[in-house]
């Protein structure tokens, strides 16, 4: 058996192997295959890769199990093979290593989905998925665990907790992936993630993948300054270049070897390579380390810096007029204006001016509803606020933006004076006119609320200070009429916990469902603004019920069906909407009135039921 790893790391560096996927791809395995499943179907191929690295001088070899968790395997219909694939992966590495004095590391990668607070998967669910994989690796006989290529610290923490659940004594290497600015995907800088991983009990802290040696060395030097733990560095063999349709890594073995020495000089004790690294690279790196050319620099450890504190968010009543009215428990009124499909916004601006004249509190502007291509709702919000002088409530969806774009957009919105948001997940592109368009969905509405809540406190998603907070009033969506109301309540609780400050419901056509929803959220109640939709036809009612998942009772469908003409149907739709508004007036804190087909007069006709718009013109 090899000597104790942590004891060895305290004395001298250890060389890990390189990429597994790079070699499998070179052997003709297409990237749409599950590389982890090859442990079962082509074990000799996996064993040969291990042996190539061992003969090159690697002292740690990783199991071929990076993506062998239930979530990633399920994409290949292999969700029930977690134990088999991981045990086989450990056995293959152990068998290849039996004639060498080396360690076998169980490779564990991210789940490939977002977990809370940025996604639907809970901490407990993520931890259980990691626990299942790690238990199988432990059963297979790995010597240590390499938790690698994690971009989100909270997910890495769940993997670390799962490792301790399975075997509290097994060494754990916690390795993050960083960008060229040395930050994780969640924005955490080296000082932040190193301090957290140290506090969470990692045995070794490292960086791997994504970047080449130069940028990784910058990150490692910053990590070294804030933790006494052994460090790991496994960079890619440079940044990939596209050559005739294939990604090629161009760093030579000699170049990688020169940086292996620099890593060791910076305090790294576990050195290896990631994407693009081959046995040739490892062989030359081994020679460089063995030659003793690297002399460990004496590094003065600085005291751990405290995590920057969040600033106090501005009171909601000072952020916007809407926020002030919600706090004062005034009944707020909003009217929805849908952005046009072209660049002519005169109708929308004039509509906003008309609505302001009759006392409407705010203009609610959706974000490409039904996944249709329209003018930017953020641009329209800014124009309406500047030209009309009425507050906009900006719908902000997760569909089209990654977490970097989300933060950039929101910082820009705050800088231009937008203060009111409704955070929603967004309709998938397949619902719209461009079904081949791709969606992003880095986060869902819950994760988006977390991001905005942090920005309001002067922090980015990694907890790094950005200066003054953004000052948004944070709204969310709610659907009281969903058949699975328990799931809707659960998500609503998460949204409130994440920082939601008010909610806007889907259109209400059934007061009993709204009353039930309000009772169910009594323990986490925030101001609720009810959606009101003046129907224009029976087809419109059927569309709402069957395609938008809005609860429309049969009695409403019957009333709309009896309308003898389009004008009669419009009047009946307004009458129904007025009845809903009167019925919910004392239940909620406001109403959002839609204006089907841009008929803003219909919205005002509905609002007249409150007795506050009786003098409004009906010509808009």
N, C-alpha and C positions, 0 to 999 in steps of 0.2 A: 504494500500500500504506500502511496506517496506520503511524504511528511505533511504536517499540518500547513494548510495554505496560508492562513493569516500570519503564522510564525515566519514562514518563508518570505512573505511580502514585507515584513518588517526589516528584512536583511538585504534583499536584492530583488530586482524586477523579475517578473515572470512573463513569458511570451505566450500570448493566446493565438489561436488560429485566425484565418481570414474568412472570406465570404463563402457561404454554402450555395446560395442562389445563383451567384455568378458562374460557378463551375457547373451546376446542373443545367443552366441555360446553355452553356457552351457545349454540353453533351447532348443537346437537342430537345430538352424538355421545354415545352411551350409555357409561357407565363400564365396562361389561363388554367393550368393544372394546379392542384393542391400539391405543393412541394413536400409538405409534411406527410401526405399519404404515401409517398414513395418509400417510407420506412416499411410499409407493408407489401407494396407491389413490386418494388425494385430495391430490395435491401442491399444487394451487392454493389449497386451504384453508390449508395450512401456510404457504405463501408469503405469503398475505394477512395472517396473524397477525404474521409477521416484519415486514412492511411497516408494519403499524399501529404497532408498537413503534418502528421506525426514524423514522417521521414524528412520533412523540411525543417524540423526542429521545434514545432509547437509543443508547449508544455501544458496547455489547456486546450481541449477540443470541446466544441459546443455541439449539443444534440441538434438534430434536424427537426426542431419543434417550435420554431419561432412563432408560427401562426396556428399551433395545434390547440387552440381553445375552442370551446363549443360554438362561439359566435362565428369565428372565421371558418371553421370546418363546416358549419351549417350551410354556408354559401355554396359548398360543393356536395351537399346532401350527405355529409359525413359527421353530423352533429352527435351521432351515437357512437363514434369511434374515438372519442377523446382518450380514454384509458388505453386502448389498443395501440394507437399511434404514438403516444408519449412513452409508454413502456417499451415499445419496439425501438423508438429512437434512442432511449437510454441504453438498452441492451446492445444496439449496434455500435454505439460509441464506446461502451465498456469493453465489448469484444475486440474492437480495433485497438484499444489502448492496453490490452492485457500484457503485451511484451514491452511496454514503455512505462517509465516512472513519471506518469502525468496525471492530471486531474480531468474529470469529466464534468462539464458545466451544463446544467439544464437550461436551455434557452427558452425564455418566456417573453413574448412581445405583447403589445397592446391588444385590446379586444377588437379594435377596428370600428368601434361605435363611440358615441359621446355618452358619458355618464354624468350624473348630476354633479354640479349645478348646471351644466351645459347641455344635458340630454335627458332622455326619459329613463335610462337605466339607473337604478338606485345604487348607492355604495354597496349595500348588502348583496345585490344581484351580481355586481362586478366582482366582489370579493369571493363569492361562491364559485363563479366561473374560473377565477384564478386558482382557487383552492383545489378544484377538480383536476386541473392540469398539473399543478405542482405535486399533488398527492401521487399522481401516476408517475411523474418523473422521479419522485423519491422512492417509489416502489421499484422503479427500474434501476436504482442504485447510483444516482448522480452524487458528486462530491460537493457541489456548490450550485447556486442558482444565479444565473445572469439575467436579470430583468432589464431588457435593452430596448432602445429606440422609443422611449416614452416621451411624448411631447407635453403631456398634461400631468402635473404633479399629483393631483388628487387621484388619478387612475393608478399612478405608480405607487401611491401610498396603499391603495387597496391590495395591490399585488404583494407588497411587502407584508401587510397584515396577514394575508393568506399564507405566505411562506412561513411566518411565525406560528400560525395555527397548525400547519402540517408538521413542522420540525423546528422548534425554537433554536436549535443549535447549528443548523446548516448555515454556512457562510452565504451572505446575500450581497451581490454586486448590483447596485442600483444605478442604471445608466440612462441618461436622457439624451435626446437629440436636440441640437441647437442650430440656429441659423447663423449667417455670417456676422451678425451683431452679438453673437454668443447667447442669445435668448432662446428659451424653450418656445414651443408653439403657443403656449398659454401666456406668453409675455414675461415669464419669470427670468430674471437675469441670474448670472452665476452666483452672485452673493446671496440671492434669495433661495435658489434651489439647493445650493450646497448647505446652507444653514438648516433648511427644512429636512433634507435627507439625513443630515447628521442627527437632528433631534428625533427623527423617526426611527433611528436605530440601524441604519445601513452599516454593513461592515466595510464596504468599499464604495466609493462614489465615482462615477465616470461619465464620459460623453462618448457617443458612437454615432456613426452614420451621418447622412445629410451633407456634411461639409468635408473638405479636404484637410490635410495636416496643418496648414498655416492658420486657418481660422480656429481650428480646434485647440491649437496651442495657446492662442489668445484666451480662449475660454478656460482652459485648464489652469493657466497662471492666475486667473481671477478666483477660481475655485480654491486653489492652494492657499490663498490668503485668508480664508475664513473657516477652514476645517482641518483638524489634525488627522483625519482618516486617510488610509491609503487611497490612491487615485487610479482610475483606469482611463485609457484613451484608445479608441478603436476607430480611427477616421476612415472615410472612403479613400480610395486611391485617386484623389482629386475629384473635381466636378465632372460629371459625365458630358461627353460630346456626342452629338448625333452624327454618325457616319453611315451613310447609305441605309438609314432607317433603324440603325441599332445604336444603343447607348454604349459608348466605349469609354473606359476609364484610362487616362493616359499617363498617370504618375508611374515612373519607372521604379523597379525594386530598390535601386540605389537611392532615389529621392525619398522613398518611404523609410529606408534605413536611416538616412540622415536625420529625419524627424523623430524616429524612434529614440535616437540618442538625445535629442532635444527634449522629448517628453520625459525621459528618465531624469535629465538634468533639472527639469521643472518639478520633480517630485512624484512622477507617475511610477507606479509599481506593477500595474498590469497593462501590458502593451500588446496591441494586435491590430487587426484591420477589419474593415467592413466591406461594403459594396465595391467590387472591382479588385479587391485584394486576392491574390492567388498564392499557391505554394511557393512560387518563385519569389514573390515579395517576402513571404515569411522566412524563407531560407536566407536571404540577404540580411534581413533584419536580425535574424539569429546570430549571424556572423558578426554583425556590428556590435551587438550587445555582449557577445562572448569575448570579443577582443578587448573589452574594458575601455573603449574609447569614451564612453559616457561616464563622467564622474558626477556623482550626485551633488548638486549644489545644496549648500546649507541654506535652508529657507527659514526666515524669521516669520513665525506665524503671528498674525495680528489678532487682536481680540475680536470675537464675533460681533458684528455690527447688528444692532437691533433692527428688526423689520420696520420699514417706514410706517408710521401711523397714518391711518386715514384721516382726512379732514372731516369736520362736522358738516353734514349736508345742510344746505339752506332750508329753513322751514318751508313746507309746501305752500303756505299761504303767500310767501314772498317770491315764489318762482314764476307764477303766472296768475292771470285773472281767474282762469279756470280753477287753479289750486286754491285760491282765496275763497271762491264761492263754494267749493266742496267742503272746505274746513268750516265755513260759516253755515253749512247745511242749507244753502239756497238751492232751489230746484234749477238745474242748469239745462240749457237747451242747445243742441247741436243739430246741424243739418249737413248731410253728406253731399259733397260735390265730387263727382268722378272726373279725373283728369281726361282730357280729350286724347284721341288717337293721333292727332296732328299737332301742329305748332300754334294754331289759332286758339288762343285762350280768352278771347273777348267775352264769350258767353259766360264762362265760368267766373271771370272777374266781375262782370256786371251782376251775375247771380249772387255772388258774395256781398256786393254792395247793397243789393236789394234786401238780402236777408239781414244784414246789419241794421238797415233802416227800420225793420220791424221788431228789433230787439233780440234777435238770436245771439246767443253768447259765443258760439264758436263754429268754425267750419271744419268738418271732419273729411279728410282727404285720403281715400284708400290707395294702396300701393299695387298698381296693375292688377285689379281684381279679376278673378277667373283666369289668372296667368295670361292676360292679354297685354300686348305691347302698347303702352301709352306714354305720354309725356311724364317726366319725373314728377312724382307727387311732392318731393322735397322742393323742387324748383317752384312748383305751383303754390305750395304753402308759403314760401318766401315772398313771391310776387303778391299774393293776396294780402299777406300781413302788411307789406310795405305800401301797396297802392290803395287798399281798402281800409286798413286800420282795424281789422277784426282778427282775433286769435285763430290760428290754425291748429288742428289736432292731427298730427302726422301719423298715419299708419306706417309701421316699419316692419317689414317681413324678413325672415331668415333665408328665404328661398334662393336669392341671387348673390349672396355675399358670404365670403369666409370671415373668420373672426377678425382678420386684419382690416378687411373692407368695412365691416360693421363699425369698428372703433373709429376708423377714418371718417366715415359718413356721419356718425353721431357727433364727433368733435366738430366737424364742419357745420352741422345743423345748429349746434349750441352756439358756435361763433357768429352765426348769421341771425340769431334771435329766435329760433324755434324752441319752444319750451314744453310743448305737450305732445306726448307719444301714446300710441297704442301698439304694444308689442305683440305680434302674432307670428305664427310659424309660416303661413303663406300657402297658397294653392300650388300644387305641383304643376310643372309645365305641361304635362300630358292632358291637363284639363282645358288648356287654352288652344290658341290657333297655331302654336308652334310646338307640337308634341315631341319633336326631335331635339328641342332645346334641353340643355342639361340644368339640373338644379344643384345647389351647393349644400344647403342644410347642414353647415358645420354645427349649428346649435338649433334648438327649437325655441318656442316662446319662453319657456322657463329659463333656459340658458341665456336668452337675450335679456330678460329682466335682470338676471344677475350681473350681466355686463353693464347695463345702464345704471343699476344701483351702485356699482363700483365707480363708474365715471362720475356720478353725482357726489361721491365721496373723495374725488381727486385721485383715483387709482385706476390703472389699466387692468386687464383681466389677469395679469400675473401678479397683481398687488404692488406694482411699481408706481411711485407718485408721478402725476402729470401736471401738478399745479392746482389751480382752482377747480372746484367741481363744476359739472356741466349744468346743473339746475333744471333737469327735466322733471315734469310731473308724469309719473309712470303709470300708464294704463295697460290693461290686458283685455283679451276677449273672453267671453263665456257663452255657453250654449245650454240654457236650462231645459231644452227639449230633447236632448240626446237620449236614445233608448238606454244606453249604458251610463246612467247618471252617476253611478259610483265612481267610474273612471274620471268623469268630468269633475267631480268634487275633489278627487285625489289630486288631479292636476291643478285645480284652483288653489288648493292648500299649498302646493309647491310654489305657485306663482306668488302668493301672498308672502310666504316665507322668504322668497327670493327678493322681495322688495316692491311688489305691486302696490299701487296706492289708490287705484280705482279700476272699475271694470265696466266694459260696454258689452251688452248681451246681443245675441242674434235677435232678429225681429221676433216680437212677442205676439202670438195670436191666441194663446191659451193662458189666462191669468192663473189658473190652478197650478200649472207647471212652474210658473215664475214664483208663486208663493212657496211651493215645495222647495225650489232651489234656494230661496232666501233663508228658509228654515235650516236647510242642510249646511249653509255656510255661516250660520250665526256665530260659531266659535272663531271664525277668521274673517269676519265681515269687514269689508272696506266699502266705500261709496260705490253704488251700482247705478249705472245709467242704462236704461232699457232701450233696446232697439225697436223702432216703430217703422213699419213699411206699408205705405198706402198701395194696395194692390191695384193693378190696372186691368186685369182680365182673369178669367178662370185659368187660362194657360199659365199666366204668371203665378197664380196660386199653386198649380200643380208642379211647376218648376221649383218653387220654394220648398215644397214638401218632399218631392221625390229626388231632387238633384242637389239641393243645398242642405239637406238634413235639418230643415226647420220644421218644427211641429205645427202643422196647420190642420185644425179639426175639420171633420167632414162638414160640420154646419157652416163653416166659412166658405168651403168649396161650393156648397149648395147655394149660398147667397150670391156668390160671384157668378155662378152658372145661370142664375135667373135674370141677370142684367140683360136688357133687350138690345142694347147698343154699346159701342165703345165708351161713349160719354157717360151712359148710365153705369157702366162697370167702373169707370173712374170715380164717379160720385159714391158708389157703394164701397169701393176700396177706401176712400177717404173717411166715410162714415164708420167703417170697421176700425180704422186706425184711431179715430177720435175716441171711440168706445174703449179701445185698449189704453189710450193715454189717460182718460179719466179714471179708468179702473186701477191703474198702477201708480197714479199720481202720489198717493200717500205711502206707497211701498218702497219707492226707490228715490234716488237723489237727482235724477235727471232723465232726459229722453234724447235719443239720437233719432232724428227723422230722416229717412231716405227720400230722395227725389227721383223716382223712376223716370228714365228717359229725359233727365234734365228738367223736369217740370217742378221748378222751385215753388211755384204757386201752390202745388199740391201739399208740399211740406208746410207752408204757412196756413193753408186751410186746416190742416190737422192741428197745428199749434193754437189756432183760435179756440180750441176746446179748453185751453187753460185760461181764457179770458184776458190774455195779454197781447193778442195780435189782432183784435177785432177790426182795427182800422187799417190793416195792411192791404196793399194793392194786390189784386189777383191777376195781374197782367204779365208777370215775369215769365 
